[in-house]
Amino acid sequence: MRRRIARALAGPLVLAATGAAIPLVNAAPAAADSVVVGGFPVDVAQSPWTVALSSRDRFGGTRAGQFCGAVAVARNAVLTAAHCLSGEVVGAPPTRDLKVIEGRTDLLSGQGKEIRVRATWVNPRYDRATNSGDFAVLTLAEPLPRSAVIPMAGAGDPAYVPGAGALVYGWGDTTGGAAYPHSLHAARVHVLPDAQCERAYPGSANGTYVPGTMLCAGESAGGRDACQGDSGGPLVAQGRLIGLVSWGDGCGEAGSPGVYTRVSDVVRTLRAARGSKGLRQSVDGA
């Protein structure tokens, strides 16, 4: 999710080539850690749909160029956060070495495969002021295994009910203090009521909670959350994708839950956009 630096700043932020977090308030949201703070290590085999976005040209090779997360929703398409594809993050036009790393638990291992991104489509309704509609589709140059695809939860799915348990996955900061692991982590959180999220984020320069396009998750007392480096990664409940790490205030702080792009809104938007020339890849099952 596009989270803050060392839990001090709010709003979008990404990882620079040096590995330091750069605040991009009102610019490009960035990588955040959803499974890192208060989380635990997991093997990618437990969540094969979780993939990493990589550009060694822009972020160096220390962590295989990883700067955001993503999630496979079709064999040749993954979802990520729109802010991960901003010009401030990947350049304009996007860097030529943009890749998706699949099947890799440890970013520095030779596990899995690095697949070139053939095309990108950013939600044209993405609002950088509120952070509403924060998602993008990446079309891959070669297909993923069928087992790597996770179904998306549509409107009315019980996985969205407040109190539902969920898991968030990523390679981001595990402490809120720029502690970036090489290996995949996950954290257990709960879907929170919209009213609670609206109270936490009534509107500021960092964003505004919009119930129709967002959901929030975490723990009322804090302690488990996404953080820098996890933007675009999956929030999963009851075996279905319900959210993409998007933004928030701090990492794991009480009263400041993580905010996610609501996947039911992604499904609705993609269905409406399938006839658009700008959407080069239709997502199976949307």
C-alpha positions, -999 to 999 in steps of 0.1 A, spaced: 0 0 0 12 34 -5 24 40 30 45 64 49 81 66 57 90 48 89 54 53 101 58 90 104 44 104 72 11 97 57 1 91 21 18 75 -10 54 64 -11 78 43 -30 112 27 -26 140 45 -43 169 28 -60 189 32 -29 163 13 -9 152 44 10 115 54 12 105 85 -6 73 104 5 52 113 -25 23 130 -9 -1 140 -37 22 123 -62 26 86 -66 15 62 -39 39 36 -33 50 4 -19 37 -6 14 40 -35 37 8 -53 44 20 -85 57 52 -74 72 43 -54 103 31 -79 129 33 -107 103 52 -139 98 72 -156 70 53 -177 44 62 -198 14 49 -185 -19 34 -220 -25 8 -210 1 -2 -180 -19 10 -186 -55 -11 -156 -68 12 -132 -49 38 -117 -72 64 -90 -70 69 -60 -94 105 -55 -103 127 -30 -121 164 -33 -115 170 -3 -137 152 19 -113 155 2 -80 187 -17 -82 194 -54 -76 196 -55 -38 161 -70 -36 158 -81 -73 144 -47 -81 112 -53 -61 93 -21 -54 56 -31 -52 34 -61 -50 8 -75 -73 -17 -104 -76 -25 -128 -105 -62 -127 -115 -58 -144 -149 -30 -164 -164 -18 -135 -184 -29 -106 -162 -21 -92 -127 -35 -64 -107 -15 -38 -88 -20 -3 -74 -23 25 -99 2 45 -79 29 18 -85 28 27 -122 30 65 -119 57 83 -138 74 92 -105 78 55 -98 84 36 -131 91 65 -154 72 79 -184 70 58 -205 73 29 -180 108 14 -177 115 -13 -203 127 -38 -177 94 -39 -158 88 -75 -148 66 -96 -126 84 -122 -104 62 -152 -98 68 -183 -77 96 -168 -56 96 -167 -18 131 -153 -14 137 -124 -38 174 -132 -40 168 -169 -49 166 -184 -84 131 -198 -76 102 -191 -99 103 -170 -130 107 -133 -140 81 -124 -167 82 -93 -188 52 -70 -187 39 -66 -222 13 -38 -216 -2 -17 -188 -36 -2 -182 -42 23 -154 -77 28 -142 -87 61 -158 -109 70 -128 -80 68 -103 -82 99 -82 -48 108 -67 -64 133 -43 -86 108 -25 -68 76 -36 -100 62 -50 -98 37 -78 -62 28 -71 -56 -1 -94 -40 -11 -127 -38 -41 -149 -5 -55 -163 -6 -79 -192 22 -105 -192 43 -116 -221 38 -153 -211 11 -171 -191 13 -180 -154 3 -215 -142 -34 -219 -137 -28 -227 -100 -14 -192 -96 -47 -174 -103 -70 -163 -75 -107 -155 -79 -119 -119 -73 -148 -113 -48 -177 -94 -64 -202 -71 -47 -222 -88 -19 -196 -114 -13 -195 -124 25 -157 -120 25 -163 -83 28 -184 -85 59 -169 -65 88 -151 -89 112 -141 -113 84 -106 -126 89 -81 -119 61 -44 -123 51 -23 -96 35 9 -106 17 41 -88 7 78 -82 8 76 -48 24 88 -32 56 82 -55 86 86 -29 114 77 5 100 113 14 104 127 5 69 134 -32 77 129 -48 43 131 -86 42 141 -107 12 114 -132 18 76 -131 16 56 -124 47 19 -124 56 -2 -108 84 -36 -118 98 -60 -88 99 -98 -83 100 -121 -64 77 -133 -33 96 -166 -14 93 -167 15 68 -178 38 96 -146 31 115 -125 38 85 -144 70 77 -136 83 112 -100 74 107 -97 91 73 -123 118 70 -102 137 45 -68 153 43 -39 160 19 -31 123 21 -65 109 11 -101 103 20 -118 71 28 -144 63 1 -165 33 10 -176 24 -25 -141 20 -38 -121 12 -7 -121 -11 24 -99 -10 54 -85 -38 75 -63 -43 105 -68 -45 142 -85 -18 164 -55 -19 187 -30 -18 158 0 -41 156 -7 -58 123 -7 -39 90 8 -33 56 37 -9 52 62 5 27 70 -19 -1 36 -37 -1 16 -15 -24 -5 -34 -49 -3 -67 -29 -32 -89 -22 -57 -89 7 -74 -123 7 -104 -136 27 -122 -169 24 -100 -179 -6 -109 -148 -26 -92 -115 -34 -110 -86 -17 -84 -58 -16 -51 -44 -30 -27 -26 -6 -33 11 -13 -26 37 14 -28 46 51 -12 65 79 17 49 97 23 12 99 3 -9 125 -7 21 145 -39 21 166 -67 41 150 -50 41 116 -59 9 97 -46 0 63 -67 11 34 -72 -12 4 -87 -8 -31 -120 -27 -29 -119 -55 -55 -156 -55 -61 -152 -20 -75 -123 -33 -96 -146 -61 -110 -173 -35 -118 -148 -11 -135 -132 -38 -156 -166 -51 -168 -175 -16 -179 -141 -10 -196 -139 -42 -216 -150 -24 -247 -125 4 -242 -95 7 -266 -74 15 -236 -79 -18 -219 -57 -42 -238 -63 -72 -216 -97 -85 -204 -94 -101 -170 -109 -136 -170 -138 -139 -145 -142 -102 -140 
